[in-house]
Amino acid sequence: MNEGAAEPEAAATPESEPTSDAGAQTAAAPDAPPARERHQGAPARRSPSSDKEDDRRDTSQGRPRPRRRRKVSFLSQNKIREVDYKDIAVLKRFTNDEGKILGRRHTGTTAKEQRMIARAIRRAREMALLPFVALDSSSGGGGRGRSRGPYDPGHDRSHGD
């Protein structure tokens, strides 16, 4: 019974010689620590720094991916503590050309600053200082529905002109 249990351990060893009675005797030898044989095929542990290197490595092209620098907020750079809804020049920096509020990843603001900016933009929209939606005809229409061209109230389409 003990010999049958020793055979899989002997088979797990990376020796090139065939399994024999001599191999079973070495596996059952008291001087060889069994923990070493069991963990021999286990992958080596990696340090956290090597994990970071793997994250930066692009395996498809074989060269390291450049690491993005963290954006610094316009408010932090100019030491602006509070954003006022009447300060349209500052608020326009945090909206895109469609009038949408830009996200934190794009602007680099903190969560607290982002809440303050969003609150000020919403107030400015309510006071008609900022548009809810920018009416820019060159934006392509947003992708919903089909474009029918400009509305002409003087032209009647039912007559076939």
C-alpha positions in Angstrom: 0.0 0.0 0.0 2.8 2.4 0.9 4.6 1.4 -2.4 1.6 2.4 -4.5 1.5 5.9 -2.9 5.2 6.3 -3.6 5.0 5.6 -7.3 3.1 8.9 -8.3 5.7 10.9 -6.4 8.4 9.1 -8.3 6.6 9.8 -11.6 6.4 13.5 -10.7 10.1 13.8 -10.4 11.8 15.2 -13.5 14.4 12.4 -13.7 14.9 10.9 -17.2 15.6 7.3 -15.9 12.7 4.9 -16.0 10.8 4.2 -12.8 12.2 1.1 -11.0 12.7 -0.3 -7.6 15.7 2.0 -7.1 13.5 5.1 -7.9 10.9 3.9 -5.4 13.6 3.6 -2.8 14.9 7.1 -3.4 11.4 8.5 -3.1 10.8 6.7 0.1 14.2 7.7 1.5 14.0 9.6 4.8 16.7 12.2 3.9 14.8 13.6 0.8 12.2 16.2 1.9 8.8 15.4 0.2 7.8 19.1 0.2 10.6 19.8 -2.2 9.4 17.2 -4.7 5.8 18.3 -4.5 6.5 22.0 -5.1 9.1 21.5 -7.7 6.7 22.2 -10.7 4.9 25.1 -9.0 5.4 28.5 -10.6 7.7 30.9 -8.9 6.1 33.8 -7.0 6.6 37.2 -8.6 7.1 40.4 -6.9 4.6 43.3 -7.3 7.1 45.3 -9.3 7.3 42.6 -11.9 3.5 42.6 -12.2 3.7 46.4 -13.0 6.3 45.7 -15.6 4.0 43.1 -17.2 1.1 45.7 -17.2 3.2 48.1 -19.2 4.5 45.5 -21.6 2.5 45.1 -24.9 3.0 41.5 -26.0 1.5 42.0 -29.5 4.2 44.4 -30.6 7.0 43.4 -28.2 7.7 46.9 -26.8 6.6 48.6 -23.7 3.5 50.7 -23.7 4.0 54.3 -22.7 2.5 55.1 -19.3 0.0 57.9 -19.3 0.7 60.8 -16.9 -2.1 61.7 -14.6 -4.0 64.8 -15.6 -3.9 67.8 -13.3 -7.1 69.7 -12.8 -7.5 73.2 -14.1 -9.0 74.2 -10.7 -5.9 72.8 -8.8 -3.5 74.5 -11.2 -5.1 77.9 -10.8 -5.9 77.4 -7.1 -9.7 77.8 -7.6 -11.5 76.7 -4.4 -15.1 77.3 -5.5 -16.7 77.4 -8.9 -19.4 80.0 -9.4 -22.2 79.3 -11.8 -21.7 82.8 -13.2 -18.1 82.1 -14.3 -18.9 80.8 -17.7 -15.3 80.9 -19.0 -14.3 78.3 -16.4 -17.5 76.2 -16.8 -17.0 76.0 -20.6 -13.7 74.2 -20.0 -15.6 71.3 -18.4 -18.2 70.8 -21.2 -17.6 69.5 -24.7 -18.8 71.0 -27.9 -22.2 69.3 -27.5 -22.7 70.9 -24.1 -22.2 67.6 -22.1 -20.2 67.7 -18.9 -16.8 66.1 -19.3 -15.8 63.2 -17.0 -13.1 63.1 -14.4 -10.8 61.0 -16.5 -10.8 63.7 -19.2 -10.5 66.7 -17.0 -8.4 65.3 -14.1 -10.6 66.7 -11.4 -11.2 65.1 -8.0 -14.6 63.7 -7.1 -15.3 66.7 -4.9 -14.3 69.2 -7.7 -16.4 67.2 -10.2 -19.5 67.5 -8.0 -18.9 71.2 -7.6 -18.5 71.7 -11.3 -21.5 69.7 -12.2 -23.6 71.6 -9.7 -22.4 75.0 -11.1 -23.0 73.9 -14.7 -26.6 72.8 -13.9 -27.3 76.1 -12.2 -25.8 78.0 -15.1 -28.1 76.0 -17.5 -31.1 76.8 -15.4 -30.2 80.5 -15.5 -29.8 80.3 -19.3 -26.1 81.2 -19.1 -25.0 77.8 -20.6 -27.0 75.8 -23.2 -28.4 72.4 -22.3 -27.5 71.2 -25.8 -25.3 73.0 -28.2 -27.1 73.6 -31.6 -24.1 73.0 -33.9 -25.3 71.8 -37.3 -21.8 70.6 -38.2 -21.9 67.9 -35.5 -23.7 65.4 -37.8 -27.0 65.2 -36.1 -26.1 62.8 -33.3 -26.9 59.6 -35.2 -30.6 59.3 -34.4 -33.1 59.2 -37.2 -32.3 60.3 -40.7 -31.4 63.8 -41.8 -34.2 65.5 -43.7 -32.4 68.8 -44.3 -33.4 72.2 -43.0 -37.1 72.9 -42.4 -38.7 75.3 -44.8 -42.2 76.4 -43.8 -42.8 78.1 -47.1 -42.2 74.9 -49.2 -45.1 72.4 -49.4 -43.9 68.9 -50.2 -47.3 67.5 -51.2 -47.4 69.4 -54.5 -44.3 67.7 -56.0 -42.4 71.0 -56.8 
